Amino acid sequence: MAEQEKDGASGGIQVIERAARILRVLKENRAGMSLGQIAEAVALPRSTVQRIIGALMAEGFVMAGARAGRIRLGPAIADLAGQSRSDVVEVCRLLLTELAQATGETADLSVMQGAAMIFVDQIPGMHRLRTVSSVGDAFPLTTTANGLACLACLAPEEARKLAVEEWRRQGVDADMERFEARLARIRSTGLAYDLDEHSKGISAVGVAFRDWSGELYAISVPVPSSRFASVKETVETALLDAKAHAERLIAFE
C-alpha cells in the first residue's frame, strides 16, 4: 500500500512537471500551437499531451485558439499572473519608497511583458525637476535602463532575438557585437544604464530580478542628465541594495 501511494505521488509530480513544460511552451507561442507542435516541443507522446491539454482546458489554463486546431494559454493563467503582479507591486512599494528617500530621485518598477517594459508602480522623487512616467506606459527594451537590465537576464539567443525585432520595428541599424558586449557588462555588474538614449536630457540606472513565477521585473531610477554625475554613485549603491532586498523578498530559484 505504501509503495502504491509512493508511486501515485511520483506519478502526480511527473504530470505536474509535464503540464508546466507545456504551459511554458505555450507562453512562448502566444498565437497558439497544434497538439503535434506541442508534443514535439516538449518531447512527449501526442497522446500524453492530448490528455494533459484536456485537463488544463477543463481548468481554464489553456483554450482553443482563433485558428482551428490551435491551443493557447487560457484566462485562468492571466488571472494568476495578475494576482502575482499585484503581490510584487505591494512587496516592492516599500523598496521603491526607501530608494526614493535614499537618492532623492524617482523610483520606478516595471515588468517585462512581451517586447516592452510596462510601468506598474512609481514613487516620485523630492526634487522640483524630476522625471515622471505613468503606470501602464510601455517603453522599449534596447534603449532603456530597465529594458537592458531585463535583456541581460535572458539567454543570449533570446536577448538577440528581441533586440533584432525591436531594431527592425524602429528602423535601427545597430551593432550586435557591441550590444552583446554591453549586455555582458550588465550581467557582470548587475547595473544597466540609459544615458540620454531613450529621452534626451534623461539618464537612468536599472536593475532586474525575477518573481516567484520567473517573470522579469526591473527597478530603475531616472535622473535629469544635468545632475546625473553628482548622484550616480549614490543611485548605483541604493539600486543594488534594492535588488538584493527584492531577491530575498521575492525569491525565485
C-alpha positions in Angstrom: 0.0 0.0 0.0 2.8 2.4 1.0 4.6 1.6 -2.3 1.4 2.3 -4.3 1.0 5.6 -2.6 4.6 6.5 -3.4 4.1 5.5 -7.0 0.9 7.6 -7.2 2.6 10.7 -5.7 5.6 10.3 -8.0 3.2 10.0 -11.0 1.4 13.1 -9.9 4.6 15.1 -9.7 5.5 13.9 -13.2 2.2 15.1 -14.6 2.6 18.5 -12.9 6.1 18.8 -14.4 4.8 17.9 -17.9 1.9 20.3 -17.6 4.4 23.1 -16.6 6.6 22.3 -19.6 3.5 22.6 -21.9 2.4 25.9 -20.3 5.9 27.3 -20.7 6.0 26.4 -24.4 2.6 28.0 -25.0 3.8 31.1 -23.2 6.5 31.5 -25.8 4.0 30.9 -28.7 1.1 33.3 -27.9 -0.6 32.7 -31.3 -1.2 29.0 -30.3 0.2 25.6 -31.3 -1.2 22.4 -32.6 -1.0 19.2 -30.5 1.7 17.9 -32.7 3.8 21.0 -32.3 3.4 21.0 -28.6 4.3 17.3 -28.4 7.5 17.9 -30.4 8.5 20.9 -28.4 8.2 19.1 -25.0 9.4 15.7 -26.3 6.3 13.8 -25.2 3.9 11.4 -27.0 1.0 13.2 -28.7 -1.5 11.1 -26.7 0.1 12.2 -23.4 0.0 15.9 -24.5 -3.6 15.5 -25.5 -4.6 14.1 -22.1 -2.8 16.9 -20.2 -4.2 19.6 -22.5 -7.7 18.2 -21.8 -7.2 18.6 -18.1 -5.7 22.1 -18.4 -8.5 23.1 -20.7 -11.1 22.0 -18.1 -9.5 24.3 -15.6 -9.2 27.3 -18.0 -5.4 27.2 -18.1 -5.5 26.6 -21.9 -8.1 27.2 -24.6 -8.8 26.7 -28.3 -7.0 29.4 -30.4 -8.6 31.5 -33.1 -7.2 29.2 -35.7 -8.7 25.7 -35.9 -6.6 23.0 -34.1 -4.5 25.6 -32.2 -4.1 25.6 -28.4 -3.2 28.8 -26.5 -3.0 29.9 -22.9 -6.4 30.4 -21.2 -7.9 33.1 -19.0 -7.0 31.4 -15.7 -3.3 32.0 -16.4 -4.0 35.7 -16.8 -5.8 35.7 -13.5 -2.9 34.1 -11.8 -0.4 36.4 -13.4 -2.5 39.5 -12.4 -2.5 38.3 -8.8 1.2 37.6 -8.8 1.9 41.1 -10.3 -0.2 42.8 -7.6 1.7 40.9 -4.9 5.1 42.0 -6.4 3.9 45.7 -6.6 2.8 45.5 -3.0 6.1 43.9 -1.8 8.2 46.4 -3.8 6.4 49.5 -2.7 8.4 49.8 0.4 11.7 49.3 -1.5 10.7 52.0 -4.0 9.9 54.4 -1.2 13.2 53.7 0.5 15.1 54.1 -2.8 13.4 57.4 -3.5 14.3 58.6 0.0 17.9 57.4 -0.2 18.5 59.1 -3.6 16.0 61.9 -3.7 15.1 60.7 -7.2 12.1 59.0 -8.7 12.0 55.2 -8.3 10.2 53.1 -10.9 9.0 49.4 -11.0 8.3 47.9 -14.4 7.6 44.4 -15.7 8.9 42.9 -19.0 5.8 42.0 -21.0 6.4 40.6 -24.5 8.6 43.1 -26.3 8.2 46.0 -23.9 8.7 47.2 -20.4 5.4 48.2 -18.7 5.5 50.6 -15.7 3.5 49.2 -12.8 4.5 51.5 -9.9 6.4 54.7 -9.2 7.5 56.8 -6.2 8.2 60.4 -7.2 11.5 62.0 -6.2 11.8 65.0 -4.0 13.3 67.4 -6.5 11.3 70.1 -8.3 12.9 68.9 -11.5 12.2 65.2 -11.7 11.1 62.6 -14.2 7.6 61.1 -14.0 6.1 58.3 -16.1 2.5 57.0 -15.9 1.7 53.5 -14.6 0.8 51.4 -17.7 3.2 53.3 -20.0 5.2 51.0 -22.3 8.9 51.5 -23.0 11.4 49.8 -25.4 13.9 47.3 -24.3 17.2 48.3 -26.0 17.3 52.0 -25.1 16.1 52.0 -21.5 17.9 51.0 -18.3 15.0 48.8 -17.2 14.8 47.1 -20.6 18.5 46.5 -20.8 18.6 45.1 -17.3 15.9 42.6 -18.2 17.5 41.6 -21.5 20.7 40.8 -19.7 18.8 38.3 -17.6 17.7 36.3 -20.7 19.6 33.6 -22.5 21.8 35.3 -25.1 19.9 34.0 -28.1 16.6 35.2 -26.7 18.0 38.6 -26.0 19.4 38.8 -29.5 16.1 37.9 -31.0 14.2 40.6 -29.0 16.8 43.2 -29.8 16.8 42.5 -33.5 13.0 42.6 -33.6 12.9 45.9 -31.9 15.6 47.4 -34.2 13.7 46.2 -37.2 10.5 47.8 -36.0 12.3 51.1 -35.3 14.4 51.0 -38.5 17.6 50.9 -36.5 20.9 49.5 -37.8 22.7 48.6 -34.6 26.0 46.7 -33.9 25.0 43.4 -32.4 28.6 42.6 -31.2 28.8 45.9 -29.4 25.3 45.4 -28.0 26.1 41.9 -26.7 29.3 43.2 -25.0 27.1 45.8 -23.3 24.7 43.0 -22.0 27.8 41.1 -20.8 28.8 44.1 -18.7 25.3 44.4 -17.2 25.4 40.7 -16.3 28.8 41.3 -14.6 27.8 44.4 -12.6 24.1 44.0 -12.2 23.6 47.6 -13.4 22.2 48.9 -16.7 22.4 52.4 -17.9 20.5 54.7 -20.3 22.5 57.8 -20.9 20.2 60.1 -22.9 19.3 57.2 -25.2 15.6 57.0 -24.8 14.8 60.6 -23.9 17.2 63.5 -24.4 18.1 65.1 -21.1 17.2 62.0 -19.1 19.6 59.4 -17.8 18.8 56.3 -15.8 20.2 53.3 -13.9 18.3 50.0 -13.6 18.5 46.5 -12.0 16.4 43.4 -12.8 15.1 40.4 -10.8 12.6 37.6 -11.2 9.5 37.0 -9.2 8.1 33.7 -7.9 6.9 32.6 -11.3 10.0 33.6 -13.1 8.6 36.9 -14.6 11.2 39.6 -15.1 10.9 43.0 -13.2 13.1 46.0 -13.1 13.6 48.8 -10.6 15.1 51.9 -12.2 15.9 55.4 -11.2 15.6 58.1 -13.9 17.5 61.3 -13.3 17.7 64.6 -15.3 21.1 64.3 -17.0 22.2 67.7 -15.7 22.6 66.2 -12.2 23.2 62.5 -13.1 27.0 62.6 -12.5 26.6 64.0 -9.0 24.1 61.3 -7.9 25.4 58.3 -10.0 27.3 56.5 -7.2 24.5 57.0 -4.6 21.9 55.7 -7.1 24.1 52.7 -8.0 24.6 51.7 -4.4 21.0 52.1 -3.5 19.8 50.2 -6.5 22.0 47.2 -5.8 20.7 47.2 -2.3 17.1 47.3 -3.5 17.8 44.4 -5.9 19.3 42.3 -3.1 16.2 43.0 -0.9 13.8 42.2 -3.8 15.5 38.9 -4.4 15.2 38.0 -0.8 11.6 39.0 -0.5 10.5 37.6 -3.9 12.7 34.6 -4.0 12.9 32.8 -7.4 15.0 29.7 -7.9 
